[in-house]
Amino acid sequence: MKNIAVFASGTGTNAENIIRHFAHSEEAHVTLIVCDNPHAGVIQRAENHHIEHQVLKRSEIREGTLLAALLKEKQIDYIVLAGFLCLIPPSLVESYRGRIVNIHPSLLPAYGGKGMYGDRVHEAVIAAGEQESGITIHSVDEHYDNGHILAQFRIRINPAETPATLAARIHALEYEHYPRIIENEIRKL
């Protein structure tokens, strides 16, 4: 049984979807939520599912020592980013190379990089007049949204699309595909 840590900064809907997916799995289970925002909704979701959570300051995450010790103590095998806005420190990327995955709400490499998350991505996609958008699930390296692409799923953009409607459709893709791709990657370990 593999131990998963989910890193999240916001409401935690993807984190909760992943928790539910692995709740009865024989492959892995979510044992830890790491958050950089003491007011994030993901904390309540972790408590609702009786999953330990730790809130770390961004400076502690960037420095990496406390985070690495926490992951070692909890015997974490795999890290899942689910709306986590901090860059993973290079030392942690090296320690978990090939065992950290992220989801991004666009078809990378388009509309990725520092500061490109959530509605910012959807607004940029619509403003550019794109015909399609989607999600990218990728391994994590030392740069924002840069790792090896594991999977992409696409949707057509409707003529009357708004950032809110696009966000809802992108979230549906995330909920459908992210847990399955995570499970497939964990099976390879």
N, C-alpha and C positions, 0 to 999 in steps of 0.2 A: 504494500500500500504506500503510495507516494503522498507526501505532504505538500500542499499548495499554499502559498502566500499570495493574497490578492492585494495589490497596491491601488488605492483609489483616493481621489481628492474631492469628490462631489456627492451627488445624491445616492449613488451606489446601485442603480438599477441593473447594470451589467454585472456588478459583483454579486448581487442577490441571485440573478439568473444562473451564474456559475455555481454559487453555493447550492442552489436547488438541484442543478444538474448532477453534481457530484455527491449529493447527500446519501445516495444508496449505491454508489459505485464501488466496485471491487478493485478499480484501478487506482483511485486517488480520492482525497477529500480536502476541502479547504479547512486549514487549521489556524490560519492567522490572517487578519486584515491589518494592513499598514496604511496609515493616513497621515497627510501633512496639514490637515485642516481640522482643528478641534470642533468646528461647528458643522462638519459635513454630515449629510444624511446617511452615509454609509456606516457610520458608527452605530446608529440605531438599528440598522439592518443587521449588522454583526451581532448586536445584543439580542435581537429577536430570534436569531438562529443559534444562540449560545456559542458564538465563535469569538475567541480572544481577539482583541484589537489593541493596537498601539498607535498613539499619535506622536509623531516625531516632528521636531522643528525642521524647516527646510535646510537650515545650516547643518543639522545632525545628519540629514540624508546626504547632502553634498559631501560631507566629511567622510561618511561611510562606516566608520569603526563601530559605532553603536548598532547600526543597522545590520552589519555583518555578524556581530555577536548575537543579536536577536535571532537572526535566521539560523545560525548554527545551533543555538540553544533549542529552538523549536524543530530542529532537524528538517528544515525546508528543502525539498527536492526541486521544486519548480516555482517560478514567479510569474504571475499573470498581472499585467497592467490593465486596469479597467477605468479609464478616465483619470489617470494619474498624471499630474502636470509637471512633476519634477524630472529633471534629467537624472538617469541612474548613474551613480559614480563609476568611473572606469574600473576601480578595483572590484566592485560587485559584478560588473559586466564580465570581467575576466574570470571571476570565481564561478559564475553561473553561465558561462558562454554556451549558447545553444539551449539554455533552460530558462530563458526569459522571453515572454511573448507579449506583444502589444496589439491593440486594435486601433485603427485610425478611420475617421469617417469620410474618407475620400479614396480615390484610386491613386495611390502613391505611384510615382513620386510627385504627382500634382497635388498642390494645396497641403503640403506637409511642412514640417519644420517648426522651430520655436515660435510660440504664439498662435499657431494654427490648430485650434481645437474647437469643438462644439459649433455654435452658431457662426463663429467667424469663418469656419470652413464652408458651411452651407451658403452664407452670404456671398463669399468669393466665387463659389461655383456658379451660382445663379447670375451674379453680376457679369461673369465672363461669358455667359450665354452657352454654357456647356449643354450637350445633348444627353449626357449620362453622368451618373455619379455612382457611389457605392462604398464599400468598405474594403480595407486592406488589413489582413492579419499578417504580422511580420515578426521575425525574431528581433531582439533588441541588441544594438551595438552601442558604441560610445557617442552616437549622434542622434538627435531627434529624428524619428520617422525614417531611418536610414537602413535598417537591417534587412536581411534576406526575406523576400516576400514568400510567405507560406500559402496564402490563398487570397483571392479577390472575388468579390461578388458585386454584380452591377445591377443598376436599375435605370430605366429611362426617366428623364426629367420631363414632367408635364408642362405644357405651355403656361399654365396658371400657377406654377409652383412658387411657394414662398419658403423662406428659411424654416419656418415652423412645420410646414407639411413635409418638406424634404427631411428635416430632422426626425420626424415620426417614422417615415419610411426607412430611413437609415437605421434607426433604433431597431425596427422589426428585423432587418437583416442581421444586425449584431446579435440579437437574442436567438435567432434561428441558428446561426452558424458558429459563433465564437466558442461556445462550450464543446461542440463536436470537434473543431480543429484543435482545441487544447487537449482534448482526450486523445486524439490521434497522435499528437506530438509526445504526450506522456508515454504512450505505448511504445514509442521508439527508444525510450531511455533504457 
